[in-house]
Amino acid sequence: MPVADNAKLQKEIDVMVQHIIRELMTEFGKSKTEAIHLVEQSNVKKLLMQDPAGFHDSPYHWALSILTDQDDVEALEKHLYH
């Protein structure tokens, strides 16, 4: 992949990560620190770098996936039953 394309993809990944963090905060009640930590622990960046088709999934979907992978039942239940 040419350097310019790689840089553009990295910027798009950074934007997606910010949207996922916002979803974790607004929809699932995570603090900014918690949301950043969850995203950093996940493999979102790696997956998007390997397969840009992941951009078709919404930040909300990514947030759900991250919480599910982390077994954060409390956050998922709060969201479902609020």
PyMOL Python script that loads the backbone (N, CA, C, O; Angstrom):
from pymol import cmd

cmd.read_pdbstr("""\
ATOM      1  N   MET A   1       0.854  -1.181   0.000  1.00  0.00           N
ATOM      2  CA  MET A   1       0.000   0.000   0.000  1.00  0.00           C
ATOM      3  C   MET A   1       0.894   1.236   0.000  1.00  0.00           C
ATOM      4  O   MET A   1       1.795   1.337   0.833  1.00  0.00           O
ATOM      5  N   PRO A   2       0.668   2.173  -0.909  1.00  0.00           N
ATOM      6  CA  PRO A   2       1.463   3.402  -0.940  1.00  0.00           C
ATOM      7  C   PRO A   2       1.346   4.173   0.374  1.00  0.00           C
ATOM      8  O   PRO A   2       0.330   4.094   1.064  1.00  0.00           O
ATOM      9  N   VAL A   3       2.390   4.912   0.705  1.00  0.00           N
ATOM     10  CA  VAL A   3       2.441   5.651   1.963  1.00  0.00           C
ATOM     11  C   VAL A   3       1.261   6.608   2.097  1.00  0.00           C
ATOM     12  O   VAL A   3       0.672   6.710   3.173  1.00  0.00           O
ATOM     13  N   ALA A   4       0.908   7.309   1.024  1.00  0.00           N
ATOM     14  CA  ALA A   4      -0.209   8.265   1.073  1.00  0.00           C
ATOM     15  C   ALA A   4      -1.518   7.548   1.391  1.00  0.00           C
ATOM     16  O   ALA A   4      -2.322   8.044   2.180  1.00  0.00           O
ATOM     17  N   ASP A   5      -1.736   6.381   0.778  1.00  0.00           N
ATOM     18  CA  ASP A   5      -2.953   5.612   1.055  1.00  0.00           C
ATOM     19  C   ASP A   5      -2.966   5.119   2.491  1.00  0.00           C
ATOM     20  O   ASP A   5      -4.006   5.124   3.149  1.00  0.00           O
ATOM     21  N   ASN A   6      -1.802   4.693   2.973  1.00  0.00           N
ATOM     22  CA  ASN A   6      -1.692   4.205   4.342  1.00  0.00           C
ATOM     23  C   ASN A   6      -1.989   5.332   5.335  1.00  0.00           C
ATOM     24  O   ASN A   6      -2.673   5.116   6.336  1.00  0.00           O
ATOM     25  N   ALA A   7      -1.477   6.525   5.059  1.00  0.00           N
ATOM     26  CA  ALA A   7      -1.715   7.678   5.928  1.00  0.00           C
ATOM     27  C   ALA A   7      -3.194   8.052   5.925  1.00  0.00           C
ATOM     28  O   ALA A   7      -3.756   8.383   6.969  1.00  0.00           O
ATOM     29  N   LYS A   8      -3.821   7.999   4.757  1.00  0.00           N
ATOM     30  CA  LYS A   8      -5.252   8.306   4.655  1.00  0.00           C
ATOM     31  C   LYS A   8      -6.069   7.280   5.437  1.00  0.00           C
ATOM     32  O   LYS A   8      -6.998   7.644   6.158  1.00  0.00           O
ATOM     33  N   LEU A   9      -5.727   6.009   5.295  1.00  0.00           N
ATOM     34  CA  LEU A   9      -6.430   4.951   6.023  1.00  0.00           C
ATOM     35  C   LEU A   9      -6.266   5.140   7.524  1.00  0.00           C
ATOM     36  O   LEU A   9      -7.224   4.964   8.276  1.00  0.00           O
ATOM     37  N   GLN A  10      -5.068   5.494   7.967  1.00  0.00           N
ATOM     38  CA  GLN A  10      -4.823   5.708   9.395  1.00  0.00           C
ATOM     39  C   GLN A  10      -5.676   6.861   9.918  1.00  0.00           C
ATOM     40  O   GLN A  10      -6.209   6.781  11.025  1.00  0.00           O
ATOM     41  N   LYS A  11      -5.811   7.930   9.134  1.00  0.00           N
ATOM     42  CA  LYS A  11      -6.662   9.055   9.542  1.00  0.00           C
ATOM     43  C   LYS A  11      -8.119   8.614   9.659  1.00  0.00           C
ATOM     44  O   LYS A  11      -8.813   8.995  10.602  1.00  0.00           O
ATOM     45  N   GLU A  12      -8.577   7.815   8.704  1.00  0.00           N
ATOM     46  CA  GLU A  12      -9.954   7.313   8.746  1.00  0.00           C
ATOM     47  C   GLU A  12     -10.166   6.407   9.954  1.00  0.00           C
ATOM     48  O   GLU A  12     -11.224   6.443  10.582  1.00  0.00           O
ATOM     49  N   ILE A  13      -9.170   5.602  10.277  1.00  0.00           N
ATOM     50  CA  ILE A  13      -9.254   4.743  11.462  1.00  0.00           C
ATOM     51  C   ILE A  13      -9.333   5.602  12.714  1.00  0.00           C
ATOM     52  O   ILE A  13     -10.132   5.321  13.608  1.00  0.00           O
ATOM     53  N   ASP A  14      -8.514   6.646  12.790  1.00  0.00           N
ATOM     54  CA  ASP A  14      -8.532   7.539  13.948  1.00  0.00           C
ATOM     55  C   ASP A  14      -9.900   8.192  14.125  1.00  0.00           C
ATOM     56  O   ASP A  14     -10.383   8.327  15.249  1.00  0.00           O
ATOM     57  N   VAL A  15     -10.523   8.593  13.025  1.00  0.00           N
ATOM     58  CA  VAL A  15     -11.861   9.192  13.088  1.00  0.00           C
ATOM     59  C   VAL A  15     -12.872   8.156  13.584  1.00  0.00           C
ATOM     60  O   VAL A  15     -13.703   8.459  14.441  1.00  0.00           O
ATOM     61  N   MET A  16     -12.803   6.942  13.051  1.00  0.00           N
ATOM     62  CA  MET A  16     -13.717   5.884  13.481  1.00  0.00           C
ATOM     63  C   MET A  16     -13.541   5.599  14.972  1.00  0.00           C
ATOM     64  O   MET A  16     -14.525   5.433  15.693  1.00  0.00           O
ATOM     65  N   VAL A  17     -12.305   5.542  15.430  1.00  0.00           N
ATOM     66  CA  VAL A  17     -12.030   5.286  16.846  1.00  0.00           C
ATOM     67  C   VAL A  17     -12.664   6.375  17.710  1.00  0.00           C
ATOM     68  O   VAL A  17     -13.240   6.074  18.755  1.00  0.00           O
ATOM     69  N   GLN A  18     -12.565   7.628  17.286  1.00  0.00           N
ATOM     70  CA  GLN A  18     -13.183   8.719  18.048  1.00  0.00           C
ATOM     71  C   GLN A  18     -14.702   8.563  18.105  1.00  0.00           C
ATOM     72  O   GLN A  18     -15.320   8.838  19.133  1.00  0.00           O
ATOM     73  N   HIS A  19     -15.292   8.128  17.014  1.00  0.00           N
ATOM     74  CA  HIS A  19     -16.742   7.900  16.993  1.00  0.00           C
ATOM     75  C   HIS A  19     -17.126   6.731  17.901  1.00  0.00           C
ATOM     76  O   HIS A  19     -18.155   6.781  18.575  1.00  0.00           O
ATOM     77  N   ILE A  20     -16.313   5.693  17.922  1.00  0.00           N
ATOM     78  CA  ILE A  20     -16.581   4.543  18.797  1.00  0.00           C
ATOM     79  C   ILE A  20     -16.483   4.975  20.258  1.00  0.00           C
ATOM     80  O   ILE A  20     -17.326   4.599  21.073  1.00  0.00           O
ATOM     81  N   ILE A  21     -15.474   5.753  20.588  1.00  0.00           N
ATOM     82  CA  ILE A  21     -15.317   6.264  21.955  1.00  0.00           C
ATOM     83  C   ILE A  21     -16.544   7.079  22.345  1.00  0.00           C
ATOM     84  O   ILE A  21     -17.059   6.941  23.455  1.00  0.00           O
ATOM     85  N   ARG A  22     -17.008   7.921  21.440  1.00  0.00           N
ATOM     86  CA  ARG A  22     -18.201   8.732  21.722  1.00  0.00           C
ATOM     87  C   ARG A  22     -19.419   7.845  21.971  1.00  0.00           C
ATOM     88  O   ARG A  22     -20.205   8.118  22.878  1.00  0.00           O
ATOM     89  N   GLU A  23     -19.584   6.783  21.175  1.00  0.00           N
ATOM     90  CA  GLU A  23     -20.703   5.854  21.376  1.00  0.00           C
ATOM     91  C   GLU A  23     -20.614   5.171  22.731  1.00  0.00           C
ATOM     92  O   GLU A  23     -21.620   5.036  23.428  1.00  0.00           O
ATOM     93  N   LEU A  24     -19.422   4.742  23.103  1.00  0.00           N
ATOM     94  CA  LEU A  24     -19.249   4.089  24.404  1.00  0.00           C
ATOM     95  C   LEU A  24     -19.627   5.034  25.541  1.00  0.00           C
ATOM     96  O   LEU A  24     -20.165   4.602  26.560  1.00  0.00           O
ATOM     97  N   MET A  25     -19.346   6.315  25.364  1.00  0.00           N
ATOM     98  CA  MET A  25     -19.668   7.299  26.390  1.00  0.00           C
ATOM     99  C   MET A  25     -21.156   7.643  26.399  1.00  0.00           C
ATOM    100  O   MET A  25     -21.792   7.628  27.453  1.00  0.00           O
ATOM    101  N   THR A  26     -21.709   7.950  25.234  1.00  0.00           N
ATOM    102  CA  THR A  26     -23.089   8.446  25.191  1.00  0.00           C
ATOM    103  C   THR A  26     -24.131   7.337  25.293  1.00  0.00           C
ATOM    104  O   THR A  26     -25.151   7.509  25.961  1.00  0.00           O
ATOM    105  N   GLU A  27     -23.891   6.220  24.650  1.00  0.00           N
ATOM    106  CA  GLU A  27     -24.889   5.149  24.630  1.00  0.00           C
ATOM    107  C   GLU A  27     -24.727   4.142  25.761  1.00  0.00           C
ATOM    108  O   GLU A  27     -25.700   3.517  26.184  1.00  0.00           O
ATOM    109  N   PHE A  28     -23.499   3.983  26.250  1.00  0.00           N
ATOM    110  CA  PHE A  28     -23.243   2.921  27.220  1.00  0.00           C
ATOM    111  C   PHE A  28     -22.719   3.435  28.557  1.00  0.00           C
ATOM    112  O   PHE A  28     -22.367   2.640  29.428  1.00  0.00           O
ATOM    113  N   GLY A  29     -22.665   4.748  28.726  1.00  0.00           N
ATOM    114  CA  GLY A  29     -22.343   5.341  30.017  1.00  0.00           C
ATOM    115  C   GLY A  29     -20.903   5.201  30.477  1.00  0.00           C
ATOM    116  O   GLY A  29     -20.627   5.313  31.671  1.00  0.00           O
ATOM    117  N   LYS A  30     -19.998   4.965  29.576  1.00  0.00           N
ATOM    118  CA  LYS A  30     -18.592   4.853  29.950  1.00  0.00           C
ATOM    119  C   LYS A  30     -17.977   6.242  30.066  1.00  0.00           C
ATOM    120  O   LYS A  30     -18.354   7.163  29.341  1.00  0.00           O
ATOM    121  N   SER A  31     -17.029   6.381  30.982  1.00  0.00           N
ATOM    122  CA  SER A  31     -16.279   7.635  31.052  1.00  0.00           C
ATOM    123  C   SER A  31     -15.331   7.681  29.857  1.00  0.00           C
ATOM    124  O   SER A  31     -15.103   6.667  29.196  1.00  0.00           O
ATOM    125  N   LYS A  32     -14.791   8.842  29.589  1.00  0.00           N
ATOM    126  CA  LYS A  32     -13.862   8.963  28.466  1.00  0.00           C
ATOM    127  C   LYS A  32     -12.652   8.054  28.673  1.00  0.00           C
ATOM    128  O   LYS A  32     -12.194   7.397  27.738  1.00  0.00           O
ATOM    129  N   THR A  33     -12.142   8.021  29.895  1.00  0.00           N
ATOM    130  CA  THR A  33     -10.990   7.167  30.201  1.00  0.00           C
ATOM    131  C   THR A  33     -11.319   5.699  29.971  1.00  0.00           C
ATOM    132  O   THR A  33     -10.535   4.966  29.369  1.00  0.00           O
ATOM    133  N   GLU A  34     -12.494   5.268  30.459  1.00  0.00           N
ATOM    134  CA  GLU A  34     -12.912   3.871  30.261  1.00  0.00           C
ATOM    135  C   GLU A  34     -13.065   3.551  28.776  1.00  0.00           C
ATOM    136  O   GLU A  34     -12.618   2.505  28.307  1.00  0.00           O
ATOM    137  N   ALA A  35     -13.698   4.460  28.050  1.00  0.00           N
ATOM    138  CA  ALA A  35     -13.943   4.233  26.624  1.00  0.00           C
ATOM    139  C   ALA A  35     -12.629   4.114  25.854  1.00  0.00           C
ATOM    140  O   ALA A  35     -12.473   3.226  25.016  1.00  0.00           O
ATOM    141  N   ILE A  36     -11.704   4.998  26.136  1.00  0.00           N
ATOM    142  CA  ILE A  36     -10.398   4.946  25.471  1.00  0.00           C
ATOM    143  C   ILE A  36      -9.701   3.631  25.797  1.00  0.00           C
ATOM    144  O   ILE A  36      -9.137   2.981  24.916  1.00  0.00           O
ATOM    145  N   HIS A  37      -9.745   3.249  27.060  1.00  0.00           N
ATOM    146  CA  HIS A  37      -9.108   1.997  27.483  1.00  0.00           C
ATOM    147  C   HIS A  37      -9.728   0.793  26.774  1.00  0.00           C
ATOM    148  O   HIS A  37      -9.010  -0.098  26.320  1.00  0.00           O
ATOM    149  N   LEU A  38     -11.048   0.765  26.679  1.00  0.00           N
ATOM    150  CA  LEU A  38     -11.723  -0.343  25.998  1.00  0.00           C
ATOM    151  C   LEU A  38     -11.306  -0.428  24.530  1.00  0.00           C
ATOM    152  O   LEU A  38     -11.040  -1.514  24.015  1.00  0.00           O
ATOM    153  N   VAL A  39     -11.253   0.710  23.870  1.00  0.00           N
ATOM    154  CA  VAL A  39     -10.868   0.722  22.453  1.00  0.00           C
ATOM    155  C   VAL A  39      -9.415   0.290  22.294  1.00  0.00           C
ATOM    156  O   VAL A  39      -9.079  -0.457  21.374  1.00  0.00           O
ATOM    157  N   GLU A  40      -8.556   0.763  23.195  1.00  0.00           N
ATOM    158  CA  GLU A  40      -7.143   0.382  23.111  1.00  0.00           C
ATOM    159  C   GLU A  40      -6.952  -1.115  23.337  1.00  0.00           C
ATOM    160  O   GLU A  40      -6.075  -1.728  22.727  1.00  0.00           O
ATOM    161  N   GLN A  41      -7.770  -1.710  24.213  1.00  0.00           N
ATOM    162  CA  GLN A  41      -7.676  -3.146  24.480  1.00  0.00           C
ATOM    163  C   GLN A  41      -8.250  -3.979  23.337  1.00  0.00           C
ATOM    164  O   GLN A  41      -7.893  -5.145  23.169  1.00  0.00           O
ATOM    165  N   SER A  42      -9.125  -3.383  22.570  1.00  0.00           N
ATOM    166  CA  SER A  42      -9.759  -4.116  21.470  1.00  0.00           C
ATOM    167  C   SER A  42      -8.803  -4.183  20.280  1.00  0.00           C
ATOM    168  O   SER A  42      -7.720  -3.599  20.294  1.00  0.00           O
ATOM    169  N   ASN A  43      -9.229  -4.896  19.275  1.00  0.00           N
ATOM    170  CA  ASN A  43      -8.410  -5.003  18.065  1.00  0.00           C
ATOM    171  C   ASN A  43      -9.031  -4.227  16.904  1.00  0.00           C
ATOM    172  O   ASN A  43      -8.823  -4.571  15.740  1.00  0.00           O
ATOM    173  N   VAL A  44      -9.791  -3.182  17.224  1.00  0.00           N
ATOM    174  CA  VAL A  44     -10.479  -2.391  16.206  1.00  0.00           C
ATOM    175  C   VAL A  44      -9.503  -1.814  15.180  1.00  0.00           C
ATOM    176  O   VAL A  44      -9.706  -1.956  13.975  1.00  0.00           O
ATOM    177  N   LYS A  45      -8.460  -1.174  15.657  1.00  0.00           N
ATOM    178  CA  LYS A  45      -7.506  -0.540  14.730  1.00  0.00           C
ATOM    179  C   LYS A  45      -6.882  -1.576  13.805  1.00  0.00           C
ATOM    180  O   LYS A  45      -6.781  -1.360  12.598  1.00  0.00           O
ATOM    181  N   LYS A  46      -6.470  -2.686  14.370  1.00  0.00           N
ATOM    182  CA  LYS A  46      -5.843  -3.746  13.579  1.00  0.00           C
ATOM    183  C   LYS A  46      -6.825  -4.306  12.548  1.00  0.00           C
ATOM    184  O   LYS A  46      -6.472  -4.511  11.387  1.00  0.00           O
ATOM    185  N   LEU A  47      -8.064  -4.551  12.991  1.00  0.00           N
ATOM    186  CA  LEU A  47      -9.067  -5.103  12.077  1.00  0.00           C
ATOM    187  C   LEU A  47      -9.372  -4.150  10.928  1.00  0.00           C
ATOM    188  O   LEU A  47      -9.492  -4.576   9.779  1.00  0.00           O
ATOM    189  N   LEU A  48      -9.498  -2.862  11.236  1.00  0.00           N
ATOM    190  CA  LEU A  48      -9.775  -1.884  10.184  1.00  0.00           C
ATOM    191  C   LEU A  48      -8.590  -1.737   9.233  1.00  0.00           C
ATOM    192  O   LEU A  48      -8.779  -1.521   8.036  1.00  0.00           O
ATOM    193  N   MET A  49      -7.390  -1.851   9.751  1.00  0.00           N
ATOM    194  CA  MET A  49      -6.201  -1.766   8.899  1.00  0.00           C
ATOM    195  C   MET A  49      -6.140  -2.975   7.963  1.00  0.00           C
ATOM    196  O   MET A  49      -5.780  -2.845   6.793  1.00  0.00           O
ATOM    197  N   GLN A  50      -6.494  -4.150   8.488  1.00  0.00           N
ATOM    198  CA  GLN A  50      -6.451  -5.373   7.683  1.00  0.00           C
ATOM    199  C   GLN A  50      -7.596  -5.439   6.684  1.00  0.00           C
ATOM    200  O   GLN A  50      -7.425  -5.911   5.560  1.00  0.00           O
ATOM    201  N   ASP A  51      -8.770  -4.962   7.103  1.00  0.00           N
ATOM    202  CA  ASP A  51      -9.953  -5.078   6.249  1.00  0.00           C
ATOM    203  C   ASP A  51     -10.800  -3.813   6.346  1.00  0.00           C
ATOM    204  O   ASP A  51     -11.666  -3.716   7.215  1.00  0.00           O
ATOM    205  N   PRO A  52     -10.561  -2.849   5.468  1.00  0.00           N
ATOM    206  CA  PRO A  52     -11.315  -1.595   5.493  1.00  0.00           C
ATOM    207  C   PRO A  52     -12.827  -1.767   5.312  1.00  0.00           C
ATOM    208  O   PRO A  52     -13.577  -0.811   5.511  1.00  0.00           O
ATOM    209  N   ALA A  53     -13.282  -2.953   4.942  1.00  0.00           N
ATOM    210  CA  ALA A  53     -14.730  -3.185   4.854  1.00  0.00           C
ATOM    211  C   ALA A  53     -15.392  -2.983   6.217  1.00  0.00           C
ATOM    212  O   ALA A  53     -16.604  -2.782   6.293  1.00  0.00           O
ATOM    213  N   GLY A  54     -14.609  -3.036   7.286  1.00  0.00           N
ATOM    214  CA  GLY A  54     -15.129  -2.798   8.631  1.00  0.00           C
ATOM    215  C   GLY A  54     -15.687  -1.401   8.817  1.00  0.00           C
ATOM    216  O   GLY A  54     -16.429  -1.145   9.766  1.00  0.00           O
ATOM    217  N   PHE A  55     -15.331  -0.491   7.911  1.00  0.00           N
ATOM    218  CA  PHE A  55     -15.886   0.862   7.981  1.00  0.00           C
ATOM    219  C   PHE A  55     -17.379   0.870   7.663  1.00  0.00           C
ATOM    220  O   PHE A  55     -18.068   1.852   7.941  1.00  0.00           O
ATOM    221  N   HIS A  56     -17.875  -0.208   7.089  1.00  0.00           N
ATOM    222  CA  HIS A  56     -19.305  -0.297   6.808  1.00  0.00           C
ATOM    223  C   HIS A  56     -20.114  -0.544   8.079  1.00  0.00           C
ATOM    224  O   HIS A  56     -21.320  -0.300   8.109  1.00  0.00           O
ATOM    225  N   ASP A  57     -19.450  -1.027   9.126  1.00  0.00           N
ATOM    226  CA  ASP A  57     -20.122  -1.193  10.414  1.00  0.00           C
ATOM    227  C   ASP A  57     -20.148   0.160  11.115  1.00  0.00           C
ATOM    228  O   ASP A  57     -19.195   0.935  11.028  1.00  0.00           O
ATOM    229  N   SER A  58     -21.228   0.427  11.796  1.00  0.00           N
ATOM    230  CA  SER A  58     -21.359   1.710  12.487  1.00  0.00           C
ATOM    231  C   SER A  58     -20.504   1.729  13.755  1.00  0.00           C
ATOM    232  O   SER A  58     -20.158   0.676  14.291  1.00  0.00           O
ATOM    233  N   PRO A  59     -20.165   2.926  14.231  1.00  0.00           N
ATOM    234  CA  PRO A  59     -19.456   3.022  15.508  1.00  0.00           C
ATOM    235  C   PRO A  59     -20.250   2.365  16.643  1.00  0.00           C
ATOM    236  O   PRO A  59     -19.669   1.781  17.559  1.00  0.00           O
ATOM    237  N   TYR A  60     -21.567   2.465  16.573  1.00  0.00           N
ATOM    238  CA  TYR A  60     -22.427   1.818  17.573  1.00  0.00           C
ATOM    239  C   TYR A  60     -22.209   0.308  17.555  1.00  0.00           C
ATOM    240  O   TYR A  60     -22.082  -0.316  18.609  1.00  0.00           O
ATOM    241  N   HIS A  61     -22.167  -0.279  16.363  1.00  0.00           N
ATOM    242  CA  HIS A  61     -21.939  -1.721  16.232  1.00  0.00           C
ATOM    243  C   HIS A  61     -20.564  -2.097  16.793  1.00  0.00           C
ATOM    244  O   HIS A  61     -20.431  -3.100  17.494  1.00  0.00           O
ATOM    245  N   TRP A  62     -19.561  -1.304  16.487  1.00  0.00           N
ATOM    246  CA  TRP A  62     -18.227  -1.569  17.019  1.00  0.00           C
ATOM    247  C   TRP A  62     -18.236  -1.496  18.543  1.00  0.00           C
ATOM    248  O   TRP A  62     -17.623  -2.330  19.209  1.00  0.00           O
ATOM    249  N   ALA A  63     -18.931  -0.499  19.099  1.00  0.00           N
ATOM    250  CA  ALA A  63     -19.004  -0.365  20.558  1.00  0.00           C
ATOM    251  C   ALA A  63     -19.660  -1.595  21.180  1.00  0.00           C
ATOM    252  O   ALA A  63     -19.174  -2.124  22.180  1.00  0.00           O
ATOM    253  N   LEU A  64     -20.760  -2.048  20.590  1.00  0.00           N
ATOM    254  CA  LEU A  64     -21.419  -3.268  21.072  1.00  0.00           C
ATOM    255  C   LEU A  64     -20.463  -4.455  21.026  1.00  0.00           C
ATOM    256  O   LEU A  64     -20.390  -5.241  21.970  1.00  0.00           O
ATOM    257  N   SER A  65     -19.749  -4.575  19.948  1.00  0.00           N
ATOM    258  CA  SER A  65     -18.803  -5.674  19.772  1.00  0.00           C
ATOM    259  C   SER A  65     -17.699  -5.625  20.827  1.00  0.00           C
ATOM    260  O   SER A  65     -17.332  -6.652  21.398  1.00  0.00           O
ATOM    261  N   ILE A  66     -17.181  -4.441  21.079  1.00  0.00           N
ATOM    262  CA  ILE A  66     -16.124  -4.281  22.081  1.00  0.00           C
ATOM    263  C   ILE A  66     -16.638  -4.678  23.457  1.00  0.00           C
ATOM    264  O   ILE A  66     -15.970  -5.417  24.180  1.00  0.00           O
ATOM    265  N   LEU A  67     -17.824  -4.192  23.824  1.00  0.00           N
ATOM    266  CA  LEU A  67     -18.386  -4.521  25.134  1.00  0.00           C
ATOM    267  C   LEU A  67     -18.685  -6.009  25.258  1.00  0.00           C
ATOM    268  O   LEU A  67     -18.495  -6.596  26.323  1.00  0.00           O
ATOM    269  N   THR A  68     -19.145  -6.613  24.186  1.00  0.00           N
ATOM    270  CA  THR A  68     -19.413  -8.052  24.189  1.00  0.00           C
ATOM    271  C   THR A  68     -18.112  -8.827  24.351  1.00  0.00           C
ATOM    272  O   THR A  68     -18.040  -9.764  25.146  1.00  0.00           O
ATOM    273  N   ASP A  69     -17.093  -8.442  23.609  1.00  0.00           N
ATOM    274  CA  ASP A  69     -15.790  -9.112  23.715  1.00  0.00           C
ATOM    275  C   ASP A  69     -15.199  -8.982  25.118  1.00  0.00           C
ATOM    276  O   ASP A  69     -14.496  -9.877  25.587  1.00  0.00           O
ATOM    277  N   GLN A  70     -15.486  -7.861  25.784  1.00  0.00           N
ATOM    278  CA  GLN A  70     -14.970  -7.623  27.133  1.00  0.00           C
ATOM    279  C   GLN A  70     -15.884  -8.215  28.218  1.00  0.00           C
ATOM    280  O   GLN A  70     -15.606  -8.083  29.410  1.00  0.00           O
ATOM    281  N   ASP A  71     -16.971  -8.863  27.796  1.00  0.00           N
ATOM    282  CA  ASP A  71     -17.957  -9.423  28.734  1.00  0.00           C
ATOM    283  C   ASP A  71     -18.483  -8.368  29.706  1.00  0.00           C
ATOM    284  O   ASP A  71     -18.680  -8.648  30.888  1.00  0.00           O
ATOM    285  N   ASP A  72     -18.710  -7.155  29.202  1.00  0.00           N
ATOM    286  CA  ASP A  72     -19.227  -6.067  30.033  1.00  0.00           C
ATOM    287  C   ASP A  72     -20.754  -6.155  30.067  1.00  0.00           C
ATOM    288  O   ASP A  72     -21.457  -5.331  29.483  1.00  0.00           O
ATOM    289  N   VAL A  73     -21.235  -7.163  30.759  1.00  0.00           N
ATOM    290  CA  VAL A  73     -22.669  -7.435  30.834  1.00  0.00           C
ATOM    291  C   VAL A  73     -23.405  -6.265  31.476  1.00  0.00           C
ATOM    292  O   VAL A  73     -24.515  -5.925  31.066  1.00  0.00           O
ATOM    293  N   GLU A  74     -22.795  -5.658  32.471  1.00  0.00           N
ATOM    294  CA  GLU A  74     -23.441  -4.549  33.174  1.00  0.00           C
ATOM    295  C   GLU A  74     -23.769  -3.395  32.221  1.00  0.00           C
ATOM    296  O   GLU A  74     -24.890  -2.886  32.230  1.00  0.00           O
ATOM    297  N   ALA A  75     -22.815  -2.989  31.415  1.00  0.00           N
ATOM    298  CA  ALA A  75     -23.045  -1.886  30.471  1.00  0.00           C
ATOM    299  C   ALA A  75     -24.080  -2.269  29.425  1.00  0.00           C
ATOM    300  O   ALA A  75     -24.924  -1.454  29.055  1.00  0.00           O
ATOM    301  N   LEU A  76     -24.017  -3.500  28.952  1.00  0.00           N
ATOM    302  CA  LEU A  76     -24.979  -3.954  27.947  1.00  0.00           C
ATOM    303  C   LEU A  76     -26.388  -4.019  28.523  1.00  0.00           C
ATOM    304  O   LEU A  76     -27.345  -3.616  27.863  1.00  0.00           O
ATOM    305  N   GLU A  77     -26.525  -4.523  29.752  1.00  0.00           N
ATOM    306  CA  GLU A  77     -27.849  -4.602  30.383  1.00  0.00           C
ATOM    307  C   GLU A  77     -28.414  -3.217  30.652  1.00  0.00           C
ATOM    308  O   GLU A  77     -29.595  -2.969  30.409  1.00  0.00           O
ATOM    309  N   LYS A  78     -27.573  -2.308  31.155  1.00  0.00           N
ATOM    310  CA  LYS A  78     -28.032  -0.937  31.407  1.00  0.00           C
ATOM    311  C   LYS A  78     -28.574  -0.321  30.124  1.00  0.00           C
ATOM    312  O   LYS A  78     -29.608   0.347  30.130  1.00  0.00           O
ATOM    313  N   HIS A  79     -27.872  -0.552  29.041  1.00  0.00           N
ATOM    314  CA  HIS A  79     -28.281   0.014  27.759  1.00  0.00           C
ATOM    315  C   HIS A  79     -29.578  -0.619  27.268  1.00  0.00           C
ATOM    316  O   HIS A  79     -30.478   0.078  26.799  1.00  0.00           O
ATOM    317  N   LEU A  80     -29.667  -1.919  27.377  1.00  0.00           N
ATOM    318  CA  LEU A  80     -30.853  -2.624  26.883  1.00  0.00           C
ATOM    319  C   LEU A  80     -32.107  -2.298  27.680  1.00  0.00           C
ATOM    320  O   LEU A  80     -33.194  -2.182  27.114  1.00  0.00           O
ATOM    321  N   TYR A  81     -31.960  -2.152  28.984  1.00  0.00           N
ATOM    322  CA  TYR A  81     -33.128  -2.008  29.848  1.00  0.00           C
ATOM    323  C   TYR A  81     -33.349  -0.596  30.357  1.00  0.00           C
ATOM    324  O   TYR A  81     -34.131  -0.395  31.287  1.00  0.00           O
ATOM    325  N   HIS A  82     -32.682   0.386  29.772  1.00  0.00           N
ATOM    326  CA  HIS A  82     -32.879   1.762  30.265  1.00  0.00           C
ATOM    327  C   HIS A  82     -34.045   2.444  29.627  1.00  0.00           C
ATOM    328  O   HIS A  82     -34.332   3.599  29.940  1.00  0.00           O
TER     329      HIS A  82
END
""", "prot")
cmd.dss("prot")
cmd.show_as("cartoon", "prot")
cmd.util.cbc("prot")
cmd.orient("prot")
